[in-house]
Amino acid sequence: MRALIQRISSARVRVGNEVTGEVGPGLLVFLGVGRNDSAAEIRFLTEKIVHLRIFEDEEGKMNRSVQEVGGEILVVSQFTLFADCRKGRRPNFLEAAPSVVGNELYERFVAALRDQGVPVATGRFGANMAVELTNDGPVTIMLDTAEWTKTR
């Protein structure tokens, strides 16, 4: 799994004219599910995101988590995080999970975040979405569970 995380002041996602998810201060998480991913990565990734200390404390240091600041999380599925652009000019997405598997793991990821006690809003899996955000910092961090398994 790959998660591109942005610290935000606010964000919303629309499908057509419908707002499917909207949050105030917190995190926007673009989640990509890979072909080889399973439920095993979900717990590790959600705990990492919820406890990642990327919010400022009283001294201006990134020392607080989204949970500690009472923030919210907007999760948007994004298979394009698995784009392979090494050959040619058109990316291939062969490493992204098939839609049925990707949707199942996306839903389980969202549920696991909610189980951590953080308010979570979502986009709509597989839909063409318009995402609006105000990046705070800016702070943008990429997490890739495949990289972690190499170092464990």
N, CA, C and O atoms as a GROMACS GRO file, in nm:
protein
  608
    1MET      N    1   0.085  -0.118   0.000
    1MET     CA    2   0.000   0.000   0.000
    1MET      C    3   0.088   0.123   0.000
    1MET      O    4   0.197   0.125   0.057
    2ARG      N    5   0.038   0.223  -0.066
    2ARG     CA    6   0.106   0.352  -0.068
    2ARG      C    7   0.007   0.457  -0.022
    2ARG      O    8  -0.108   0.459  -0.065
    3ALA      N    9   0.055   0.544   0.065
    3ALA     CA   10  -0.029   0.654   0.113
    3ALA      C   11   0.048   0.783   0.097
    3ALA      O   12   0.157   0.799   0.152
    4LEU      N   13  -0.009   0.875   0.021
    4LEU     CA   14   0.045   1.009   0.010
    4LEU      C   15  -0.036   1.094   0.107
    4LEU      O   16  -0.157   1.112   0.089
    5ILE      N   17   0.030   1.146   0.209
    5ILE     CA   18  -0.038   1.216   0.317
    5ILE      C   19  -0.005   1.364   0.310
    5ILE      O   20   0.111   1.403   0.296
    6GLN      N   21  -0.108   1.446   0.320
    6GLN     CA   22  -0.088   1.590   0.324
    6GLN      C   23  -0.155   1.646   0.448
    6GLN      O   24  -0.271   1.617   0.477
    7ARG      N   25  -0.080   1.727   0.522
    7ARG     CA   26  -0.138   1.798   0.636
    7ARG      C   27  -0.220   1.913   0.579
    7ARG      O   28  -0.170   1.991   0.497
    8ILE      N   29  -0.344   1.924   0.623
    8ILE     CA   30  -0.436   2.019   0.560
    8ILE      C   31  -0.506   2.107   0.664
    8ILE      O   32  -0.520   2.071   0.781
    9SER      N   33  -0.549   2.223   0.616
    9SER     CA   34  -0.640   2.308   0.694
    9SER      C   35  -0.783   2.265   0.667
    9SER      O   36  -0.869   2.272   0.755
   10SER      N   37  -0.808   2.222   0.542
   10SER     CA   38  -0.940   2.172   0.503
   10SER      C   39  -0.926   2.099   0.370
   10SER      O   40  -0.831   2.120   0.294
   11ALA      N   41  -1.025   2.012   0.343
   11ALA     CA   42  -1.028   1.942   0.215
   11ALA      C   43  -1.168   1.889   0.191
   11ALA      O   44  -1.244   1.864   0.284
   12ARG      N   45  -1.200   1.874   0.064
   12ARG     CA   46  -1.327   1.812   0.026
   12ARG      C   47  -1.310   1.739  -0.106
   12ARG      O   48  -1.222   1.773  -0.186
   13VAL      N   49  -1.394   1.641  -0.126
   13VAL     CA   50  -1.391   1.565  -0.251
   13VAL      C   51  -1.533   1.562  -0.307
   13VAL      O   52  -1.630   1.543  -0.234
   14ARG      N   53  -1.541   1.581  -0.438
   14ARG     CA   54  -1.670   1.580  -0.508
   14ARG      C   55  -1.670   1.472  -0.615
   14ARG      O   56  -1.569   1.445  -0.680
   15VAL      N   57  -1.786   1.413  -0.632
   15VAL     CA   58  -1.812   1.326  -0.746
   15VAL      C   59  -1.927   1.393  -0.819
   15VAL      O   60  -2.041   1.394  -0.772
   16GLY      N   61  -1.896   1.448  -0.934
   16GLY     CA   62  -1.995   1.531  -1.003
   16GLY      C   63  -2.024   1.653  -0.917
   16GLY      O   64  -1.932   1.723  -0.875
   17ASN      N   65  -2.152   1.678  -0.890
   17ASN     CA   66  -2.190   1.792  -0.806
   17ASN      C   67  -2.207   1.755  -0.658
   17ASN      O   68  -2.239   1.840  -0.576
   18GLU      N   69  -2.185   1.628  -0.625
   18GLU     CA   70  -2.206   1.580  -0.488
   18GLU      C   71  -2.076   1.582  -0.409
   18GLU      O   72  -1.975   1.527  -0.453
   19VAL      N   73  -2.079   1.646  -0.292
   19VAL     CA   74  -1.965   1.639  -0.200
   19VAL      C   75  -1.978   1.508  -0.125
   19VAL      O   76  -2.073   1.487  -0.049
   20THR      N   77  -1.882   1.418  -0.145
   20THR     CA   78  -1.888   1.287  -0.078
   20THR      C   79  -1.810   1.286   0.053
   20THR      O   80  -1.836   1.201   0.138
   21GLY      N   81  -1.718   1.378   0.069
   21GLY     CA   82  -1.641   1.386   0.192
   21GLY      C   83  -1.582   1.524   0.210
   21GLY      O   84  -1.538   1.588   0.114
   22GLU      N   85  -1.582   1.570   0.336
   22GLU     CA   86  -1.528   1.702   0.366
   22GLU      C   87  -1.477   1.701   0.510
   22GLU      O   88  -1.543   1.650   0.600
   23VAL      N   89  -1.358   1.759   0.530
   23VAL     CA   90  -1.299   1.765   0.664
   23VAL      C   91  -1.237   1.902   0.687
   23VAL      O   92  -1.207   1.976   0.594
   24GLY      N   93  -1.220   1.933   0.815
   24GLY     CA   94  -1.147   2.052   0.857
   24GLY      C   95  -1.001   2.018   0.875
   24GLY      O   96  -0.948   1.935   0.801
   25PRO      N   97  -0.935   2.078   0.972
   25PRO     CA   98  -0.792   2.052   0.992
   25PRO      C   99  -0.764   1.904   1.017
   25PRO      O  100  -0.838   1.836   1.088
   26GLY      N  101  -0.656   1.857   0.957
   26GLY     CA  102  -0.618   1.717   0.973
   26GLY      C  103  -0.531   1.670   0.860
   26GLY      O  104  -0.433   1.735   0.823
   27LEU      N  105  -0.570   1.554   0.803
   27LEU     CA  106  -0.490   1.492   0.698
   27LEU      C  107  -0.576   1.455   0.578
   27LEU      O  108  -0.691   1.413   0.593
   28LEU      N  109  -0.519   1.471   0.460
   28LEU     CA  110  -0.574   1.415   0.338
   28LEU      C  111  -0.484   1.298   0.302
   28LEU      O  112  -0.363   1.314   0.287
   29VAL      N  113  -0.544   1.180   0.289
   29VAL     CA  114  -0.467   1.059   0.258
   29VAL      C  115  -0.513   1.007   0.122
   29VAL      O  116  -0.627   0.963   0.107
   30PHE      N  117  -0.423   1.011   0.024
   30PHE     CA  118  -0.446   0.945  -0.103
   30PHE      C  119  -0.393   0.804  -0.086
   30PHE      O  120  -0.275   0.785  -0.057
   31LEU      N  121  -0.480   0.703  -0.103
   31LEU     CA  122  -0.441   0.564  -0.077
   31LEU      C  123  -0.439   0.484  -0.206
   31LEU      O  124  -0.538   0.478  -0.280
   32GLY      N  125  -0.324   0.422  -0.231
   32GLY     CA  126  -0.310   0.330  -0.344
   32GLY      C  127  -0.292   0.189  -0.291
   32GLY      O  128  -0.211   0.164  -0.202
   33VAL      N  129  -0.369   0.096  -0.347
   33VAL     CA  130  -0.360  -0.044  -0.306
   33VAL      C  131  -0.290  -0.121  -0.419
   33VAL      O  132  -0.330  -0.114  -0.535
   34GLY      N  133  -0.186  -0.195  -0.382
   34GLY     CA  134  -0.108  -0.267  -0.479
   34GLY      C  135  -0.154  -0.411  -0.499
   34GLY      O  136  -0.225  -0.467  -0.416
   35ARG      N  137  -0.113  -0.467  -0.609
   35ARG     CA  138  -0.148  -0.604  -0.648
   35ARG      C  139  -0.112  -0.706  -0.541
   35ARG      O  140  -0.184  -0.805  -0.523
   36ASN      N  141  -0.002  -0.685  -0.470
   36ASN     CA  142   0.044  -0.781  -0.369
   36ASN      C  143   0.004  -0.744  -0.227
   36ASN      O  144   0.048  -0.809  -0.132
   37ASP      N  145  -0.078  -0.642  -0.211
   37ASP     CA  146  -0.119  -0.600  -0.078
   37ASP      C  147  -0.227  -0.691  -0.021
   37ASP      O  148  -0.303  -0.755  -0.093
   38SER      N  149  -0.230  -0.693   0.112
   38SER     CA  150  -0.331  -0.772   0.183
   38SER      C  151  -0.371  -0.695   0.308
   38SER      O  152  -0.321  -0.586   0.334
   39ALA      N  153  -0.461  -0.752   0.383
   39ALA     CA  154  -0.507  -0.689   0.507
   39ALA      C  155  -0.393  -0.671   0.608
   39ALA      O  156  -0.404  -0.590   0.699
   40ALA      N  157  -0.285  -0.746   0.592
   40ALA     CA  158  -0.173  -0.738   0.685
   40ALA      C  159  -0.114  -0.597   0.692
   40ALA      O  160  -0.068  -0.556   0.799
   41GLU      N  161  -0.114  -0.525   0.583
   41GLU     CA  162  -0.055  -0.390   0.580
   41GLU      C  163  -0.146  -0.286   0.645
   41GLU      O  164  -0.098  -0.180   0.686
   42ILE      N  165  -0.273  -0.313   0.653
   42ILE     CA  166  -0.369  -0.212   0.697
   42ILE      C  167  -0.342  -0.166   0.839
   42ILE      O  168  -0.333  -0.045   0.864
   43ARG      N  169  -0.329  -0.257   0.932
   43ARG     CA  170  -0.310  -0.219   1.073
   43ARG      C  171  -0.184  -0.135   1.089
   43ARG      O  172  -0.186  -0.031   1.154
   44PHE      N  173  -0.075  -0.181   1.030
   44PHE     CA  174   0.051  -0.109   1.040
   44PHE      C  175   0.039   0.032   0.982
   44PHE      O  176   0.083   0.129   1.043
   45LEU      N  177  -0.020   0.042   0.864
   45LEU     CA  178  -0.029   0.172   0.795
   45LEU      C  179  -0.123   0.267   0.869
   45LEU      O  180  -0.091   0.385   0.883
   46THR      N  181  -0.237   0.219   0.915
   46THR     CA  182  -0.330   0.308   0.985
   46THR      C  183  -0.271   0.356   1.117
   46THR      O  184  -0.287   0.473   1.153
   47GLU      N  185  -0.205   0.269   1.188
   47GLU     CA  186  -0.143   0.312   1.314
   47GLU      C  187  -0.032   0.414   1.287
   47GLU      O  188  -0.017   0.510   1.362
   48LYS      N  189   0.044   0.394   1.183
   48LYS     CA  190   0.150   0.488   1.147
   48LYS      C  191   0.090   0.626   1.116
   48LYS      O  192   0.140   0.728   1.163
   49ILE      N  193  -0.017   0.629   1.038
   49ILE     CA  194  -0.079   0.755   0.998
   49ILE      C  195  -0.139   0.827   1.118
   49ILE      O  196  -0.117   0.946   1.136
   50VAL      N  197  -0.213   0.757   1.200
   50VAL     CA  198  -0.281   0.818   1.315
   50VAL      C  199  -0.181   0.873   1.416
   50VAL      O  200  -0.209   0.973   1.482
   51HIS      N  201  -0.065   0.809   1.429
   51HIS     CA  202   0.031   0.850   1.531
   51HIS      C  203   0.152   0.927   1.475
   51HIS      O  204   0.243   0.962   1.550
   52LEU      N  205   0.153   0.952   1.344
   52LEU     CA  206   0.262   1.026   1.282
   52LEU      C  207   0.266   1.169   1.335
   52LEU      O  208   0.167   1.242   1.325
   53ARG      N  209   0.378   1.208   1.391
   53ARG     CA  210   0.389   1.339   1.456
   53ARG      C  211   0.429   1.445   1.354
   53ARG      O  212   0.547   1.475   1.337
   54ILE      N  213   0.329   1.502   1.287
   54ILE     CA  214   0.356   1.602   1.183
   54ILE      C  215   0.278   1.732   1.206
   54ILE      O  216   0.271   1.817   1.118
   55PHE      N  217   0.218   1.745   1.326
   55PHE     CA  218   0.150   1.868   1.363
   55PHE      C  219   0.234   1.941   1.467
   55PHE      O  220   0.298   1.878   1.551
   56GLU      N  221   0.232   2.073   1.460
   56GLU     CA  222   0.317   2.151   1.548
   56GLU      C  223   0.267   2.153   1.692
   56GLU      O  224   0.146   2.155   1.718
   57ASP      N  225   0.363   2.151   1.784
   57ASP     CA  226   0.331   2.168   1.926
   57ASP      C  227   0.341   2.316   1.961
   57ASP      O  228   0.350   2.401   1.871
   58GLU      N  229   0.340   2.348   2.091
   58GLU     CA  230   0.344   2.487   2.137
   58GLU      C  231   0.474   2.558   2.097
   58GLU      O  232   0.478   2.681   2.089
   59GLU      N  233   0.578   2.481   2.073
   59GLU     CA  234   0.708   2.539   2.037
   59GLU      C  235   0.731   2.545   1.886
   59GLU      O  236   0.838   2.583   1.841
   60GLY      N  237   0.629   2.506   1.809
   60GLY     CA  238   0.641   2.511   1.664
   60GLY      C  239   0.711   2.391   1.602
   60GLY      O  240   0.744   2.392   1.484
   61LYS      N  241   0.735   2.286   1.682
   61LYS     CA  242   0.800   2.166   1.631
   61LYS      C  243   0.695   2.063   1.593
   61LYS      O  244   0.591   2.051   1.658
   62MET      N  245   0.722   1.990   1.486
   62MET     CA  246   0.630   1.882   1.447
   62MET      C  247   0.644   1.771   1.551
   62MET      O  248   0.737   1.691   1.547
   63ASN      N  249   0.550   1.769   1.644
   63ASN     CA  250   0.562   1.679   1.757
   63ASN      C  251   0.426   1.622   1.801
   63ASN      O  252   0.418   1.552   1.902
   64ARG      N  253   0.320   1.651   1.725
   64ARG     CA  254   0.186   1.604   1.763
   64ARG      C  255   0.123   1.530   1.646
   64ARG      O  256   0.148   1.561   1.529
   65SER      N  257   0.039   1.432   1.679
   65SER     CA  258  -0.028   1.351   1.576
   65SER      C  259  -0.167   1.407   1.546
   65SER      O  260  -0.217   1.493   1.619
   66VAL      N  261  -0.227   1.358   1.440
   66VAL     CA  262  -0.363   1.399   1.404
   66VAL      C  263  -0.459   1.365   1.518
   66VAL      O  264  -0.553   1.439   1.544
   67GLN      N  265  -0.435   1.255   1.585
   67GLN     CA  266  -0.519   1.215   1.697
   67GLN      C  267  -0.504   1.313   1.813
   67GLN      O  268  -0.603   1.350   1.877
   68GLU      N  269  -0.381   1.354   1.841
   68GLU     CA  270  -0.356   1.446   1.952
   68GLU      C  271  -0.415   1.585   1.929
   68GLU      O  272  -0.455   1.651   2.025
   69VAL      N  273  -0.420   1.630   1.804
   69VAL     CA  274  -0.473   1.763   1.776
   69VAL      C  275  -0.623   1.761   1.750
   69VAL      O  276  -0.683   1.865   1.722
   70GLY      N  277  -0.685   1.643   1.757
   70GLY     CA  278  -0.829   1.633   1.732
   70GLY      C  279  -0.864   1.656   1.585
   70GLY      O  280  -0.972   1.706   1.554
   71GLY      N  281  -0.773   1.618   1.495
   71GLY     CA  282  -0.794   1.639   1.351
   71GLY      C  283  -0.880   1.531   1.288
   71GLY      O  284  -0.914   1.430   1.351
   72GLU      N  285  -0.913   1.554   1.164
   72GLU     CA  286  -0.993   1.462   1.084
   72GLU      C  287  -0.909   1.410   0.969
   72GLU      O  288  -0.804   1.466   0.938
   73ILE      N  289  -0.956   1.302   0.906
   73ILE     CA  290  -0.885   1.246   0.791
   73ILE      C  291  -0.982   1.227   0.676
   73ILE      O  292  -1.092   1.174   0.693
   74LEU      N  293  -0.941   1.273   0.558
   74LEU     CA  294  -1.015   1.247   0.434
   74LEU      C  295  -0.934   1.146   0.355
   74LEU      O  296  -0.817   1.171   0.324
   75VAL      N  297  -0.994   1.032   0.322
   75VAL     CA  298  -0.926   0.927   0.247
   75VAL      C  299  -0.982   0.921   0.106
   75VAL      O  300  -1.103   0.910   0.086
   76VAL      N  301  -0.893   0.929   0.008
   76VAL     CA  302  -0.930   0.925  -0.134
   76VAL      C  303  -0.851   0.813  -0.200
   76VAL      O  304  -0.728   0.811  -0.194
   77SER      N  305  -0.920   0.720  -0.264
   77SER     CA  306  -0.851   0.611  -0.334
   77SER      C  307  -0.778   0.668  -0.456
   77SER      O  308  -0.830   0.754  -0.526
   78GLN      N  309  -0.658   0.617  -0.480
   78GLN     CA  310  -0.580   0.667  -0.593
   78GLN      C  311  -0.485   0.559  -0.644
   78GLN      O  312  -0.370   0.550  -0.600
   79PHE      N  313  -0.536   0.478  -0.737
   79PHE     CA  314  -0.454   0.370  -0.792
   79PHE      C  315  -0.334   0.422  -0.868
   79PHE      O  316  -0.238   0.349  -0.888
   80THR      N  317  -0.338   0.550  -0.910
   80THR     CA  318  -0.226   0.604  -0.987
   80THR      C  319  -0.099   0.619  -0.904
   80THR      O  320   0.007   0.648  -0.960
   81LEU      N  321  -0.107   0.598  -0.773
   81LEU     CA  322   0.015   0.596  -0.692
   81LEU      C  323   0.103   0.477  -0.730
   81LEU      O  324   0.220   0.472  -0.694
   82PHE      N  325   0.045   0.381  -0.802
   82PHE     CA  326   0.121   0.265  -0.848
   82PHE      C  327   0.161   0.277  -0.995
   82PHE      O  328   0.191   0.176  -1.059
   83ALA      N  329   0.160   0.397  -1.049
   83ALA     CA  330   0.201   0.418  -1.187
   83ALA      C  331   0.349   0.382  -1.206
   83ALA      O  332   0.434   0.422  -1.126
   84ASP      N  333   0.376   0.307  -1.310
   84ASP     CA  334   0.514   0.274  -1.346
   84ASP      C  335   0.545   0.351  -1.472
   84ASP      O  336   0.488   0.326  -1.578
   85CYS      N  337   0.638   0.446  -1.461
   85CYS     CA  338   0.671   0.535  -1.573
   85CYS      C  339   0.813   0.511  -1.625
   85CYS      O  340   0.871   0.596  -1.692
   86ARG      N  341   0.868   0.394  -1.594
   86ARG     CA  342   1.006   0.369  -1.633
   86ARG      C  343   1.024   0.353  -1.783
   86ARG      O  344   1.130   0.388  -1.836
   87LYS      N  345   0.924   0.301  -1.852
   87LYS     CA  346   0.936   0.278  -1.996
   87LYS      C  347   0.831   0.360  -2.070
   87LYS      O  348   0.716   0.371  -2.027
   88GLY      N  349   0.872   0.416  -2.180
   88GLY     CA  350   0.778   0.490  -2.264
   88GLY      C  351   0.726   0.616  -2.197
   88GLY      O  352   0.784   0.667  -2.101
   89ARG      N  353   0.614   0.664  -2.251
   89ARG     CA  354   0.557   0.789  -2.201
   89ARG      C  355   0.420   0.772  -2.139
   89ARG      O  356   0.366   0.865  -2.080
   90ARG      N  357   0.366   0.654  -2.152
   90ARG     CA  358   0.236   0.626  -2.091
   90ARG      C  359   0.258   0.536  -1.971
   90ARG      O  360   0.315   0.427  -1.984
   91PRO      N  361   0.214   0.580  -1.851
   91PRO     CA  362   0.233   0.494  -1.733
   91PRO      C  363   0.152   0.366  -1.743
   91PRO      O  364   0.044   0.364  -1.803
   92ASN      N  365   0.205   0.260  -1.685
   92ASN     CA  366   0.123   0.139  -1.673
   92ASN      C  367   0.088   0.123  -1.525
   92ASN      O  368   0.158   0.173  -1.437
   93PHE      N  369  -0.021   0.054  -1.502
   93PHE     CA  370  -0.072   0.039  -1.366
   93PHE      C  371  -0.083  -0.108  -1.328
   93PHE      O  372  -0.172  -0.147  -1.252
   94LEU      N  373   0.007  -0.190  -1.381
   94LEU     CA  374   0.002  -0.333  -1.358
   94LEU      C  375   0.024  -0.370  -1.211
   94LEU      O  376  -0.019  -0.478  -1.168
   95GLU      N  377   0.088  -0.286  -1.135
   95GLU     CA  378   0.114  -0.315  -0.994
   95GLU      C  379   0.000  -0.273  -0.903
   95GLU      O  380   0.000  -0.306  -0.784
   96ALA      N  381  -0.099  -0.200  -0.957
   96ALA     CA  382  -0.217  -0.164  -0.878
   96ALA      C  383  -0.306  -0.287  -0.862
   96ALA      O  384  -0.310  -0.373  -0.950
   97ALA      N  385  -0.376  -0.294  -0.750
   97ALA     CA  386  -0.466  -0.407  -0.725
   97ALA      C  387  -0.584  -0.403  -0.819
   97ALA      O  388  -0.627  -0.295  -0.859
   98PRO      N  389  -0.638  -0.519  -0.856
   98PRO     CA  390  -0.763  -0.521  -0.932
   98PRO      C  391  -0.872  -0.450  -0.852
   98PRO      O  392  -0.867  -0.447  -0.729
   99SER      N  393  -0.968  -0.393  -0.920
   99SER     CA  394  -1.070  -0.308  -0.859
   99SER      C  395  -1.140  -0.373  -0.740
   99SER      O  396  -1.157  -0.308  -0.636
  100VAL      N  397  -1.182  -0.498  -0.752
  100VAL     CA  398  -1.256  -0.564  -0.644
  100VAL      C  399  -1.169  -0.574  -0.518
  100VAL      O  400  -1.215  -0.545  -0.408
  101VAL      N  401  -1.045  -0.617  -0.535
  101VAL     CA  402  -0.953  -0.629  -0.422
  101VAL      C  403  -0.919  -0.492  -0.367
  101VAL      O  404  -0.917  -0.472  -0.245
  102GLY      N  405  -0.891  -0.398  -0.455
  102GLY     CA  406  -0.857  -0.262  -0.413
  102GLY      C  407  -0.969  -0.199  -0.330
  102GLY      O  408  -0.943  -0.138  -0.227
  103ASN      N  409  -1.093  -0.214  -0.376
  103ASN     CA  410  -1.206  -0.157  -0.303
  103ASN      C  411  -1.221  -0.222  -0.165
  103ASN      O  412  -1.244  -0.152  -0.066
  104GLU      N  413  -1.208  -0.354  -0.159
  104GLU     CA  414  -1.221  -0.423  -0.030
  104GLU      C  415  -1.116  -0.374   0.069
  104GLU      O  416  -1.149  -0.347   0.185
  105LEU      N  417  -0.991  -0.362   0.026
  105LEU     CA  418  -0.885  -0.318   0.115
  105LEU      C  419  -0.898  -0.170   0.149
  105LEU      O  420  -0.866  -0.129   0.261
  106TYR      N  421  -0.945  -0.090   0.056
  106TYR     CA  422  -0.972   0.052   0.082
  106TYR      C  423  -1.077   0.065   0.193
  106TYR      O  424  -1.059   0.142   0.287
  107GLU      N  425  -1.186  -0.009   0.182
  107GLU     CA  426  -1.293  -0.003   0.283
  107GLU      C  427  -1.242  -0.050   0.419
  107GLU      O  428  -1.278   0.006   0.522
  108ARG      N  429  -1.159  -0.153   0.419
  108ARG     CA  430  -1.103  -0.203   0.545
  108ARG      C  431  -1.006  -0.102   0.606
  108ARG      O  432  -0.998  -0.088   0.728
  109PHE      N  433  -0.933  -0.032   0.521
  109PHE     CA  434  -0.841   0.073   0.566
  109PHE      C  435  -0.920   0.185   0.634
  109PHE      O  436  -0.883   0.230   0.742
  110VAL      N  437  -1.027   0.230   0.571
  110VAL     CA  438  -1.111   0.336   0.627
  110VAL      C  439  -1.169   0.293   0.762
  110VAL      O  440  -1.168   0.370   0.858
  111ALA      N  441  -1.219   0.170   0.768
  111ALA     CA  442  -1.275   0.118   0.894
  111ALA      C  443  -1.169   0.113   1.004
  111ALA      O  444  -1.197   0.144   1.119
  112ALA      N  445  -1.047   0.073   0.968
  112ALA     CA  446  -0.938   0.064   1.067
  112ALA      C  447  -0.901   0.203   1.120
  112ALA      O  448  -0.870   0.217   1.238
  113LEU      N  449  -0.904   0.304   1.034
  113LEU     CA  450  -0.879   0.441   1.081
  113LEU      C  451  -0.988   0.483   1.179
  113LEU      O  452  -0.959   0.540   1.285
  114ARG      N  453  -1.112   0.456   1.144
  114ARG     CA  454  -1.225   0.492   1.232
  114ARG      C  455  -1.214   0.418   1.366
  114ARG      O  456  -1.248   0.475   1.470
  115ASP      N  457  -1.168   0.294   1.363
  115ASP     CA  458  -1.148   0.218   1.487
  115ASP      C  459  -1.046   0.283   1.580
  115ASP      O  460  -1.046   0.259   1.700
  116GLN      N  461  -0.958   0.367   1.523
  116GLN     CA  462  -0.857   0.437   1.603
  116GLN      C  463  -0.916   0.564   1.666
  116GLN      O  464  -0.846   0.635   1.739
  117GLY      N  465  -1.044   0.591   1.638
  117GLY     CA  466  -1.111   0.705   1.702
  117GLY      C  467  -1.095   0.837   1.631
  117GLY      O  468  -1.121   0.942   1.690
  118VAL      N  469  -1.052   0.835   1.506
  118VAL     CA  470  -1.034   0.958   1.430
  118VAL      C  471  -1.153   0.972   1.334
  118VAL      O  472  -1.188   0.876   1.266
  119PRO      N  473  -1.215   1.091   1.327
  119PRO     CA  474  -1.322   1.112   1.229
  119PRO      C  475  -1.267   1.098   1.087
  119PRO      O  476  -1.165   1.159   1.053
  120VAL      N  477  -1.335   1.019   1.004
  120VAL     CA  478  -1.287   0.992   0.868
  120VAL      C  479  -1.399   1.017   0.768
  120VAL      O  480  -1.512   0.970   0.786
  121ALA      N  481  -1.368   1.092   0.663
  121ALA     CA  482  -1.456   1.111   0.548
  121ALA      C  483  -1.387   1.048   0.428
  121ALA      O  484  -1.266   1.025   0.430
  122THR      N  485  -1.465   1.020   0.323
  122THR     CA  486  -1.406   0.951   0.208
  122THR      C  487  -1.455   1.008   0.076
  122THR      O  488  -1.554   1.080   0.068
  123GLY      N  489  -1.380   0.970  -0.027
  123GLY     CA  490  -1.426   0.988  -0.163
  123GLY      C  491  -1.510   0.867  -0.199
  123GLY      O  492  -1.566   0.800  -0.111
  124ARG      N  493  -1.519   0.838  -0.326
  124ARG     CA  494  -1.592   0.720  -0.373
  124ARG      C  495  -1.498   0.636  -0.457
  124ARG      O  496  -1.449   0.682  -0.561
  125PHE      N  497  -1.472   0.515  -0.414
  125PHE     CA  498  -1.376   0.429  -0.481
  125PHE      C  499  -1.412   0.413  -0.628
  125PHE      O  500  -1.527   0.386  -0.663
  126GLY      N  501  -1.313   0.430  -0.714
  126GLY     CA  502  -1.329   0.408  -0.857
  126GLY      C  503  -1.395   0.522  -0.933
  126GLY      O  504  -1.405   0.516  -1.056
  127ALA      N  505  -1.440   0.624  -0.863
  127ALA     CA  506  -1.509   0.735  -0.930
  127ALA      C  507  -1.408   0.840  -0.977
  127ALA      O  508  -1.296   0.846  -0.928
  128ASN      N  509  -1.451   0.921  -1.072
  128ASN     CA  510  -1.374   1.037  -1.114
  128ASN      C  511  -1.404   1.146  -1.012
  128ASN      O  512  -1.517   1.195  -1.004
  129MET      N  513  -1.305   1.185  -0.933
  129MET     CA  514  -1.327   1.276  -0.822
  129MET      C  515  -1.251   1.407  -0.842
  129MET      O  516  -1.145   1.410  -0.905
  130ALA      N  517  -1.307   1.514  -0.789
  130ALA     CA  518  -1.240   1.644  -0.783
  130ALA      C  519  -1.206   1.668  -0.636
  130ALA      O  520  -1.296   1.670  -0.551
  131VAL      N  521  -1.079   1.686  -0.607
  131VAL     CA  522  -1.033   1.705  -0.470
  131VAL      C  523  -0.986   1.848  -0.453
  131VAL      O  524  -0.902   1.897  -0.529
  132GLU      N  525  -1.040   1.915  -0.353
  132GLU     CA  526  -0.999   2.051  -0.319
  132GLU      C  527  -0.933   2.045  -0.182
  132GLU      O  528  -0.985   1.980  -0.091
  133LEU      N  529  -0.819   2.112  -0.167
  133LEU     CA  530  -0.752   2.110  -0.038
  133LEU      C  531  -0.673   2.237  -0.016
  133LEU      O  532  -0.631   2.304  -0.110
  134THR      N  533  -0.654   2.266   0.110
  134THR     CA  534  -0.561   2.370   0.152
  134THR      C  535  -0.453   2.300   0.230
  134THR      O  536  -0.473   2.258   0.344
  135ASN      N  537  -0.336   2.287   0.167
  135ASN     CA  538  -0.222   2.218   0.227
  135ASN      C  539  -0.164   2.309   0.334
  135ASN      O  540  -0.141   2.427   0.309
  136ASP      N  541  -0.140   2.255   0.451
  136ASP     CA  542  -0.089   2.331   0.565
  136ASP      C  543   0.059   2.302   0.579
  136ASP      O  544   0.098   2.191   0.615
  137GLY      N  545   0.140   2.400   0.553
  137GLY     CA  546   0.285   2.385   0.569
  137GLY      C  547   0.363   2.442   0.451
  137GLY      O  548   0.422   2.549   0.465
  138PRO      N  549   0.367   2.377   0.340
  138PRO     CA  550   0.305   2.248   0.309
  138PRO      C  551   0.382   2.131   0.371
  138PRO      O  552   0.505   2.133   0.382
  139VAL      N  553   0.306   2.031   0.410
  139VAL     CA  554   0.362   1.907   0.461
  139VAL      C  555   0.302   1.794   0.379
  139VAL      O  556   0.181   1.772   0.382
  140THR      N  557   0.386   1.722   0.306
  140THR     CA  558   0.343   1.608   0.225
  140THR      C  559   0.442   1.494   0.247
  140THR      O  560   0.562   1.511   0.233
  141ILE      N  561   0.388   1.376   0.282
  141ILE     CA  562   0.472   1.261   0.316
  141ILE      C  563   0.420   1.138   0.243
  141ILE      O  564   0.300   1.113   0.237
  142MET      N  565   0.513   1.060   0.187
  142MET     CA  566   0.479   0.936   0.120
  142MET      C  567   0.515   0.819   0.210
  142MET      O  568   0.628   0.809   0.259
  143LEU      N  569   0.418   0.730   0.230
  143LEU     CA  570   0.442   0.606   0.304
  143LEU      C  571   0.418   0.489   0.210
  143LEU      O  572   0.319   0.488   0.136
  144ASP      N  573   0.508   0.393   0.211
  144ASP     CA  574   0.499   0.277   0.122
  144ASP      C  575   0.528   0.152   0.204
  144ASP      O  576   0.641   0.133   0.248
  145THR      N  577   0.429   0.068   0.224
  145THR     CA  578   0.448  -0.051   0.308
  145THR      C  579   0.549  -0.147   0.248
  145THR      O  580   0.613  -0.221   0.323
  146ALA      N  581   0.566  -0.149   0.118
  146ALA     CA  582   0.665  -0.238   0.056
  146ALA      C  583   0.806  -0.200   0.101
  146ALA      O  584   0.890  -0.288   0.119
  147GLU      N  585   0.831  -0.073   0.120
  147GLU     CA  586   0.962  -0.028   0.167
  147GLU      C  587   0.986  -0.073   0.310
  147GLU      O  588   1.099  -0.104   0.347
  148TRP      N  589   0.882  -0.076   0.392
  148TRP     CA  590   0.897  -0.116   0.532
  148TRP      C  591   0.927  -0.264   0.543
  148TRP      O  592   1.006  -0.305   0.628
  149THR      N  593   0.866  -0.344   0.458
  149THR     CA  594   0.889  -0.489   0.470
  149THR      C  595   1.031  -0.525   0.431
  149THR      O  596   1.083  -0.628   0.473
  150LYS      N  597   1.095  -0.442   0.351
  150LYS     CA  598   1.234  -0.466   0.314
  150LYS      C  599   1.329  -0.442   0.433
  150LYS      O  600   1.434  -0.505   0.443
  151THR      N  601   1.289  -0.350   0.522
  151THR     CA  602   1.378  -0.312   0.631
  151THR      C  603   1.346  -0.382   0.762
  151THR      O  604   1.422  -0.369   0.858
  152ARG      N  605   1.236  -0.457   0.769
  152ARG     CA  606   1.200  -0.524   0.895
  152ARG      C  607   1.275  -0.651   0.913
  152ARG      O  608   1.256  -0.720   1.013
   0.00000   0.00000   0.00000
